[in-house]
Structure formats: C-alpha cells, structure tokens
Amino acid sequence: MVDYCELAVPGVRSLQPYQPGKPIEDLQREYGLTDIIKLASNENPLGPSPLAIAAIKKQLQELSRYPDGNGFELKYRLGKQLSVETDQLTLGNGSNDILEFVARAFVQPGEEIIFSQYSFAVYPLVTQAIGARAQVIPAINWGHDLNGMLTRISDKTRLVFIANPNNPTGTWITEKELTGFLKQVPDHVLVVLDEAYFEYAHHPTTGLDEFPNGTSLLSEFENLIVTRTFSKAYGLAGLRVGYGISNKIIADLLNRVRQPFNVNSLALAGACAALDDREHLKKSIEINNDGLQQLTQAFDSLSLDYIHSAGNFICFDLGRSADPVYQALLKRGVIVRPVANYSMPDHLRVTIGTQQENEIFINALSETIKT
Ligand SMILES: *Cc1c(COP(=O)(O)O)cnc(C)c1O
C-alpha cells in the first residue's frame, strides 16, 4: 500500500487535531450518568437568545435555498453596531474560520507567525497546517509579553496572534499596552487581535477599566485585524458564526479565500436576531460576573490558586497533577477542561456556569480534593 502519510503535505503530516471539551454524550455513554454539567468549552450557560431561536425556526422553511453568500443582512447590522463599513467585514464559520483565512491569505511556507505561550490552541494548528514557522514567546504571569513579541519580529514575520482576553488563561492587556505595542509593529506584519471574549471584558457598566476595543483602533493601525464571535457571550457556539473586521483591502483578500457559502442560512438568521437582543447579552454578562465571584471565593476558601480572568472561564491550580482531579470530577458528572496540552498540567479550566452549576462544581471539587 502507498504510504499516504508520505504523500500528505509536511504541515499536515505532523498536525495533531484540536482537542475539544468532552461532549456530554460521551460521558453519558461511558459512565451511564444522567445528571451531567459541562463547564468545559466556554459556552454560555443561559443558552441562545430566544429571539435567535425564533429567527432560526422561521428560516427552516428556506433550507432548500443556498444562503446569502455575501451575508448582506448580517454585515449591514454588524456594520451599524460597530460603526464600520460593511466591506471591512469578513464572515466566518466561527471566528476560527477567519484565523485560518488570514494565515492562508498572507503567510507562505517557511514564513513566521508569532504568538504567546499559553495561547489559543488553534494558532499553532493554523501555523503548522500552512507550513509556516511558529515563534512562541514565553508568557509573563501567564499572559502576553508584548515586548518579547516585538523583539522576535523579523523580515520573515508575517503575522502576530493576540487573544484579548486570552484563552485558556483569561489574562488581558490594557488599551495602553496594546496601542504601545501596535505603534511599534512594522506595517508589513499583520496583527490579529482575537476578541472572542470581548463582550465579557468590555461592558459599559460592568467591564474592566482600560480594556481596549479593537474596532476603535482600526483606523489608526491599518495592519490590524479584529476577530469576534457569536460562540461565547451570544450563546450560539453550535451555529458557527464569527467575523473579522479590518481595512477594506485586507477584508477583500480574506473574502477571496473563504468558501462561497461558509456561513449557513440558519446561522445568518440566528446571528442577526441575537444582535438585537441586548437584554439577553446583558443578562449573560451579569451571570458571568456573579459566577466569577462565586467561583473565586470558592477557590479562596479551598486555598486553591487561580489566574485572574477577564473571560467566562477560570484556570485554577491544584498544585499537583490535575488529571486525577479531572477524572474524579467526571465520575461526579462534572466536565471541566484539562489544559495539560497547553503545558499547564497542574491547572484545570472551568467555564463559569449558572449559579447552580457553579455550586455543583464547587461541591464536587471540594469532595474530590478532600479525599
Ligand atoms: C472560543 C474561541 C474562539 C472562537 O471560536 P469560534 O470558531 O468563533 O467558535 C476564538 N478564539 C479564542 C481564543 C477562543 O477561545
């Protein structure tokens, strides 16, 4: 038989698939459990907006039709809400799609992509898949060392990935830090600012001081690409919709590499409706803020260290290998996320759930670490 691995392009040959959070159905099958809570994939515990569900139901009648490949309606609404032109937008099948478009459109094999240690697992995957070289900059206090990233920029560098807030650590950079960095990045290097958790960190009333809004920096920095998603605060992870915001020329190039119908019609309809439901978004953020307090207080009283987070998840430190604790939580019907694949073998990442889910998790955790 032909060695098909040898036939694969080098980047793909050595690729390790992304490891998602354990699905509820898997745990049901494996342990015969029925009461399971999943706090593993930073999903919105409130679920989707009822307006989105209604819009999707209505759209079901049209499933025989191709979706609007240009996503006119969604781009129109996003453009208005973000105060950008519609031709600055690129829609993606999740914002992961956009991360891949940028790499495919701008980076050739052998060129370099810079990102931080402990940053999103998709960055190394995208880099490897196109045969580019990853420059991984050691983190400072679990977060980005922006000066370290600047120092590593060379003639070969095409792209820098920065998640703000960062996943899996939840760390964030301030507006001053970000603009200071962007001012020093040469124009030939693109910066992808991944704002998947933006809504949690940048709320007008409950947000963090000094948390930057990437879209407001686009006019000053033409090499900046901001990505956002409906998967997190909007509670639509299953639909797969995200978007990129950039200057028009970059957006045009990104739109050339995407498939003509990369965002399906239910996703377009659901995302449009979700944008209108400001109340649901606000409630989602409030639940998250309350849950953040609930969980950090619990970690304090259990004397467990954790990384301060601006997202809808927290990494906590067990001070020893976290895997036995992960397994014990599974047996109690609680799914959290191991982060050993991020070289954080002593940590687990828990998504902030509803008050009740958090309580179940806290109880399961305290029983587990006492035994
Ligand atoms: C969840 C997440 C995304 C969003 O992925 P989608 O493809 O939009 O579901 C992007 N970046 C980071 C850092 C994330 O954690």
The ligand as an ORCA input file, in Angstrom:
! r2SCAN-3c Opt
* xyz 0 1
  C     -13.672     30.197     21.605
  C     -12.581     30.970     20.967
  C     -12.707     31.425     19.661
  C     -13.993     31.288     18.941
  O     -14.111     30.197     18.155
  P     -15.366     30.124     17.181
  O     -14.772     29.484     15.983
  O     -15.846     31.507     16.910
  O     -16.373     29.287     17.873
  C     -11.686     32.165     19.100
  N     -10.592     32.470     19.811
  C     -10.448     32.078     21.073
  C      -9.240     32.498     21.829
  C     -11.426     31.302     21.690
  O     -11.262     30.886     22.942
*
